[in-house]
Amino acid sequence: MNILLVEDDPQLSRDVGRYLSKAGYGVEYLERGDWAARYLQEHQDVIGCVVLDLGLPYLSGLEVLAGWRRQGISTPVLILTARNSWQERVDGLNAGADDYLGKPFQSEELLARLEALRRRVEQQGQIQLVVDGLILDETKQQVSDGAGMCASLTATEFAMLRLLMQKAGQIVSKQQLLDTTYDWQEEKNENLVEVYIRRLRKKIGQQRIHTYRGQGYLMGKR
């Protein structure tokens, strides 16, 4: 799999790129946000995942990521954030990130997270799930309703929605959603689930995912 590494710290880029190359990944390097925005638009068919620093020159990582998602680019994105910046992590997830990693980090953890994202994408099947008129296309990683709504999903959005649809009629706990989508999450914080549920509701409609306080979420009829 080819990785697009967008980081303006040259030493960190070299160290991470060298480690990922030894692990068998192809690595493309960019140091500016505006360059990254254009590059993925033109090469999304050959880039399997993006490692994106949020503090980039010319165009911030957050702006780059939000732009990709508006264009329907669903390539998995792992953002690099300040270790103690909770708001930065939430902003990144709201913009469409699939995972985050706080700086400083160990290369082994970055590799583990990328492997988890790769497995998540490869495990997507070749079928459609249908629940209450909502259609999840596992081949295209899109969701539609047969009435004109069609939305691309990030890898994490896809994984969560897929679990909810597979368990239609059952309450799915926040912990189940976390366990499905965050194999290597350093902080399996249930607040992250709320971030993704809000994003999914914006795409598929507020009424399709029901909240059961203290229990979890449900799709379909109980």
Buried (B, 14 or more C-beta within 10 A) or exposed (E): BEBBBBBBBEEBBEEBBEBBEEBEBEBBBBBBBBBBBBBBEEEBEEBBBBBBBBBBEBBBBBBBBBBBBEEEBBBBBBBBBEEEBEEBBBBBBBBBBBBBBBEEBEBEEBBBBBBBBBEBBEEBEEEEBEBEEBBBBBEBBBBBBEEEEBBBBBBBBBBBBBBBBBBBEEBBBBEBBBEBBBBBBEEEBEEBBBBBBEBBBEBBEEEBBBEEEEEBBBBBEE
